[in-house]
Amino acid sequence: MNIDSKTQRTLNKFIPQLESMSKFGIAFLVILILIFFAGVYALYVQLTEGHIVTGMRDQVVWGLFIVNFIFFIGISYAGALISGILHLLRVPWRSPIIRMAEIITVVSTIIGPTYILLCVGRLDRVHHLLLFGRIQSPITWDVIAITTYLSGSIIFLYLATIRDFALLRDNPVKVARWRNWFYKVLSMGYSETPKQKEILARATDLLSIVIIPLAILVHSVLAWIFGMTLRPGWHSTIFAPYFVVAAVYSGTGVLILAMWVFRKVYKLESYITKIHFNYLGYILVMLGALYGYFTFSEYLTSWYGSIKWDMEVLHRLFDPSDYWWWFFFAAFIGVLLPIIIVTVPRFRNINSIAFASLIAVFALWVKRYLIIIPTLEAPLLPNHDLRPEFIHYSPTWVEWTLTVSGVGMFFLMFFLISKFIPIIPVMKISEEKDYNSLRKKVKERNLRRLMKQVRKSDTVNG
Amino acid sequence: MYNPIIIIKMKEIKNSLPTFFALLAISLLSFQAMGQEPVKSRNSLEYYKISEHRVLKATLKAKEGRNYIFLQDFPVEFNIVIDTGSVSLGSSNTNESGEAIFEVPDEMFRLHSTNGVTSFEAIFAGTERYKPSESSLEVKDLKMNLSFTQEEEEKQILLTATELNGDESVPISEELEINFYVPRTFTLFPIGSKSLESGKVIIPFPVDLPGDTLGNMEVIAKIEGNDTYGNVSVSSAINWGLAQAKIVETNRGLGDTNAPLWMVYTLIVLLSVVWFHYMYILYSIYLIKKESKKALAENM
């Protein structure tokens, strides 16, 4: 495959990332591997001693594991919706961020469901879910939906990477031979012929169309697991769109954080510019406002209805000795702070937008905790066993270790993928115009047009 | 000046004090354990006659601290008392409510009752923890018959009660209170109460009570806690209730093993649409591979 000098220059910029690892990178890798093994040990303890080592009991049957599951499935939206929509709308600034978004999707869709396996007991019976699963159960829908979504996300990432695999095949980098062999196999003999370009473009467009409703469906199914259960705080008709909006909100936040990190670490300032942060910041604001609206609507309806059990959950959320401060953070700070930071020009810069995203992401994690735990702590039937651990859930070190280990796995997988393929689509970037100079030209043209109008009005006024 | 010998002695005593107190505490505890008196148990016996079944119920309890607790899983012996002593009927263990229930064999009752009067006793032999206890009662056999009569439009329940006098049955002269009930889902619904007059009682039948789909319903008549006859009940069925329409349970499918068909079809269609696209895209990737071979052949 012949490449022009611009593509070669871009590739040269990314080759060091693929070929070597800095001391900082090695240290980071070692830490992530240690975190992973800490998780393996916690899992060993859980498997040998049973779920008694977790904080989950007969009443509060879901804990941190389910919180993490929803959180990771939520951030997987970054790739599916953001990259899918940006691709379909042919948004010109999408190229540098689209691969990061797709990697987030694949990695988080792999890690998220792992927490389900940690949550259910008797892993030796997991295959029963496939053999004896009841189609009318939302849990079965979830298994089917997530499997389908993960398959689609992997294909989507692969389609968007074929051209770079071909590029790396034809410009071998100094890496292990197996890696070059992989580049060769995965490139599928792509050589940028007009016919191949056409097939690839059509397949990518088609998958972009399919993946958007699929992503919405996956999170709706997840929401229905709660919404179809007659529990206070869950049984709500708006849970599906609420979950979808919250998921895209956290997904966008994670994408901005990934951009910020890779921009710093791989020195991608010329590719990921302030424009990208600003535009994604605007999307974050819009989603934050929508999420705030849904939150207000959900709790107002619940409060106004005054149903006994709903009120019990609300009292817990608004009680300063119980969950109030977390609720305040998730429902107020997590919405208002990102909006203020991004909308007020004085506060808006790359670092502050990344900080706003961090707040939004953490708030959304807390929000998932508040959806699950207070509801389970307010049972519909009176308690028979009043031991404190049966009434109040508190996560154990095993759950915290597995939570941190899951986050560590996310970073580890992301890091390893970024060492295998360029984190920015090289071929795509190279064929795009220089938008900085284009913007300059548009500015100058607008200025000229304005000057012309001013002159014209001066002439009319004499 | 202190005497050094006295000082040494005092030191020895001081050193041995902890050992002394420890031994004292152990001894006191041992004495307390040894001297623990068995707790007094209480045993109360009741008699039930349900249709032709005669049942004895002994309730066993003991006072632990300030409260009475029911003694669970202890054997209670049931006997019939006769002039020459007592005849063992059998034994039964107490349940979580402290109740030992025993059905009296019909032949034993007939053999050992005199003029319809029988004496029973329930004996708890006691354990190390609980003292023995016993209780007894004497009951006279009572036979009740429940029937239904209709005079013109008025429907009535008729109950007759007889007892043995020598070899023949005679109506009961005592004015016993009879309670009438109809069983509902969770409890017995009272429909009337009246005293016997010359061994007979009549009450109007309530015409507004729902029965089953054919109007069948059961009526129960009871004498409760009587000193002479114990607890006696009799029941009979009649189709005078209001017939209820048969409840057809709608099958939602969600609780069944099989899912509703519409759900299966929807799922198949949705999954087929998505996976068809995946297959098509994988086929496109194959086409890219095929195209590369073609391009390679053309270049050669």
Interface residues (C-beta under 8 A of the other chain):
Chain A: R134 I135 Q136 W141 I144 T148 S151 G152 I155 Y158 L159 I162 M188 G189 Y190 S191 T193 K195 Q196 I199 L200 R202 A203 L206 L207 V210 L214
Chain B: G253 L254 D256 T257 A259 P260 M263 V264 L267 L271 V274 W275 H277 Y278 Y280 I281 L282 S284 I285 L287 I288 K289 E291 S292 K293 A295 L296
